[in-house]
Each structure stands twice: as C-alpha cells, then as structure tokens.
Amino acid sequence: MSWRITSGWNPSQLGADLALWLDAADADTITLNGSDVSQWDDKSGNGRNVSQATAAQQPTFVSNGLNGKPTISFDGTNDILLNQNAGSVGVTNISMFMVTRYVAGVGSNDIPMGIGQTNQTGAVRVFYRASGGNTQGFAGWARDVLTSSLSTDIGGVHHIFEVVQPNSTTVNLFRDGTAGTGNPYTISFGGTVPVNFNGFSIGSLQGASVGTYYSNIQTSEVIISYTALSTTDRQKIEGYLAWKWGLVANLPVSHPYKTYPPARS
C-alpha cells in the first residue's frame, strides 16, 4: 500500500527546481521482478526513472524496512539502478538528499548515489563514505572532500544525507539537518563544465572500474535539484523526510520542523 501525502508540504512544491524524486513508499512507482526492483519511477514529472535489466544486479524490495514503510536494499556486490540520460549535462549547481542506511562498509569508497560517470574525468559528483573512514564525503569535479564531521553511521540507523553545491568551488554537507563543521568545504573545478556530463545512479557509480564503489545500503527516498536550494527549501525537505520516515529525533533541536512538519504553501 502506498504512503501518499494528503496534506502538508512535499517535494512537488519545488516546481521547476525538482529534477528527480524517487519514493519507495509509493508502490505505484516500483516495478518488481519477484522480490527485486527492476525499475524505480521518478515522481518529479521529468521521467528520469532508474532501472536495471540484469536480474543479478537488481536490488531487493523490503516492504517493512523503515518504521513500517519500504526500503530498497542494495547488496554491496553488484546492485545498481541507473539512468544514463538524466538531463544533467552542463549542470553547475546541485542539491542531493537521500534517506539511507549504510548496512556495512564494503568498498574503498562506498557510493550510495552518483551523478555522472567514472570515465568522464572531473564530471562525477557523489556523496559517499569517505575513503578509508566512516564519515560522509563528497566527490565533485576534480577534488574530493576526503573527510567531514558527519558520520555515515555504518551498521546504524537511517539518516537523511545531504549535499548542496552552490558553485564550482565549494560544497555544503549535512546529515539530518546538521551542517558539517567544515561547511563550506572547498572543491576544485576541473575546467569547463564537461559537455558529456550525464547519468544518475543509486548503489554505485556508472562507468568503468566501479567494483570498489558498490554500496551495502537500504534506501527509501531520493530528491535531486539541479540548483543550489535555499536554506528555507533545504529545511522543508529535511522536515518532510524526517516526519515521513520517522526520523524526527535525528533533527537538531533548533530545526524549524522539529515539532511539526512543513506546511503546504
């Protein structure tokens, strides 16, 4: 049974700023191959569905994975859902939100979500478990954020992991509405925006040599904007996700939606 929003704010109110929206609680957006997921449909209206035709690489649908609502489980071996034409060519700024749990650290840089492909030098943008550690990192253009103050909580509970990149030289990281103490982190831009920069994936990266990037994760919702969202919109997304998935306790005490969810505009 789908979890549907009948009142209150939801990501559709971002309008043109909403690039991609994947919601495991909406059963109508999930195509199953037995208990595995062959396609997860985009609710943004942009048709950026992610899919996997190879059965052995399809993640598993878990109907009661997070506080009575579904998760999609990636095994960390070869599971990946992707769209190789996600409309991200030439995008400079970006905001990414993902409700996920790191079940285990299995690769050198477990990557739950990526935009771009590994064979496009300087084009990949992802957030991930920082190399050799257990904190949230970011890879963008030509330089990574190798560590941060935000734990990936491997083996722990679900969190709202977030990236807001306002320009080509800095990025802001958040977990459950709490900012990384290094915000804004410095990244280096590898020249002009790659003209072939495209694609979106969950569970690993697209492209060559991705064997060490597959992630053992359980994911419930993904929201992408091809712009750097304002603090107001970022906090609305945090509030919406926290109240929907039972993660309100994770929000900081000072968060504007700690005691009630965001209201519909």
N, C-alpha and C positions, 0 to 999 in steps of 0.2 A: 504494500500500500504506500502510495506516495505521501511525503510530508510536503504540504503545499501552504504557501503563505496567503492568508486571507486578509490580514491587516498588518500595518507596520511597514517599515522601510525594507526594501530588498534591492539587490544589485541592478535590476532593470531600470531603477530611477537614476542610474548614472548616465542614461541616454547614450549619446554617441561616444562617450568615453569608455563604455563597456565593450571590450574586444572579444572576450571569451569567458564563458561561465559554465562550469561543469558541476552538477549537483547529484550526488549518489542517492539522495533521499527522494528524488523524483524518478520513480520506476519507469515512467514512460520514456526516459532518456537513456535507458540501459538496454542493450541488446545482448542476450545471453547465448552462449554455446554450452549447454548443460549448466554447470555452475560457474563457468568462466565468462569473462566480459570480452566480446568481440568488437563492440563499439560503445562509446560514451558520447552522447549527443550534446552539442553546445546549445545553451539556452539564451545566448546573447542576441540571437537573431542573425548572426553573421555566418552560420553554417560551418563553423570550424570544429567539426566533430573529430574526435580522435578514435583510432581503430587499430585492430591487429588481426590480420587474416590467418596468421600461423598459430594453430591451436596451442602449441607448446609454449608460445610466448604471451598467451593471454592471461591477465591477472584474474584473481578469483573474487566473486561477489560474496560478501559476508552480510547477511540480512540484518543481523543484530550486532554490529561491530562497534558502535559508539553510542552509548546512552540510549539504546533502543532503536537506533537508526543505522542505515547501512554504511559499510566501508568497502573499498575496493583494495584487495590485498595483492601486493607485488612481491614476488618471491626472492628478489635479490640475485637471481641467477641469470634470467634472460627475459623476464616480463617487461613489456613496454607497450604503451599506447601512443600513437603519434599521428600527426597531420603534417605532411611535407609541404603544404601550401597554406600557411596560417596567416597570410596577409601582413607579415611583419617586415617586409622589405623596406629599408630606409627609415625604420623607426628609431628615433634617438632617445626618447624618454620612455619609461615603463614603470608600471606598478604590478606586483605579483603577490597573491595571497593564496595560501594553501593550508587547509586543515588536514594535518597528517601526524602520524606517529612513526618514529624510527623504531622498528622492532629489534633490529640488530645492525651493527656496523659490519658490512661485508666487503666493501671495496676500499680502494685507497682514498676515494673522494665520492662517497655515496651521493648520487644526484637524484633527488626526487622529481625535479622538473627543470626543463631546459627549453630555451628558445634559440634557434639557430642550429648549426651542425658542426661537429668536430673538425671536419675538413674545410671549414670556412674560417681561415685564420683571423682571429680578432673579432669574430662575429657572434660567438656563443655568449649568451647571458643566462646564468642559472643561479639558484641558491642551493646549498649543499652542506654536507658535513665536512667541515674544513679538514684539509689534508692531514692525516695522521693524528687527528684530535677528536674532540667531541663538542665543538662549538659550530654555530651557524656561520657559513662563509658565503662568498659571492664571487662569481667569475664574470667578468664583463670586459668586452673588447680585448685588451691586451694584458690586463693585470687582475689578479685575484685579491680578494680580501681573505687572507690566509687564516685569520682567527678573529674572534669577537668576544664580547662579554655574554653572548646569548647561547646557552646550552642547547644542543639538539636533543638532550634527554633520551639517549639511546636506551631502549628497553623500558622506557617510562610511559607516560600518557600522551594523548593527542595534544597538539598545540596549534595555534594559528601562526604560521611562519610567514614573514612579510619582507618584501623588498620595494623600496621606492627610489627610483633613479631619476633625479631631476635634470641632470645634464650629463655631458660626456666625461666629466672628471670626478664626480662624486656619486656616492650611493648611500642610502639610509637603510639600516636593517632594524627589524622589530620582531619580537615574539610576544604574542598575546597582548599587543598594545604597549609593551615596554620597549623603549628605544635602546639600541646598542650604545654603550658608553663612548664608543668611538665615532658616533654619527656627527657629521657626515664622513664616511670613510672615503679615502682617496683612491681612485682608479685611474688608469692611463688610457687614453683614447688612441687606438692604433691607426690613426689617419682618417680618411674619409669613411663615411658610412658604407659598408660593403653593399654593392648593388644586388648581390645574390643572397643576402641575409634573410633567411626564411625558415619556417618549420617550427613545430611545437611538439614537445614530448613529455610524457609522465613515466616515471620508473627508471629512466636513464636518459642519455643523450642520443641524438641521431648521428649518423655518420660512421666513420671508421674508428677502430681501436677504442670501443666503448666498453670492453669486457670488465674493466675495473670500476665502472660507474653505475652498474645496476644496483638498485636500492631495495632493501627489505623493509617496505613501508606499508602502512594502511592509510588510505586517503579517502576523504569524504567530500571535500568541496575545493574547487579551484576557481579563482576570479582573477582575470587579467585585464589591465587597461594599458593601451598604448599611449599613455601620457603619465606624467607625474601627478598623482592625485593630491588635492589639497589636504591639509590636516583634518578638516571637517569631514570630507568624504572618506578618508582613511579610517577615521574613528567610527563612522557609521558602519563601514564594512566589518570592523572589529566587533562592534556591538551586535550587529546582525548575526555574524558567525558564532559568537560566544553564546548568545541566547538560544540560537537554533540547536547547537550541538552540545549544550550543557557544559560549556567551558567558562561560564561567568566567573567562577572562582579564580581563574587564571588572570583576569584583568586586574590592572593596578587599582588601588583604592581610589585614586584621583580620576579614573577614567569617566567620561561623561555618561557612559552607558553601563556603569557598574550596577545600578539599582533598577534600571528599566531599559528596554530595547529602543532603538531609534524609531521615531515615528515617521509615517509616510508624509512626504511633502505635499 
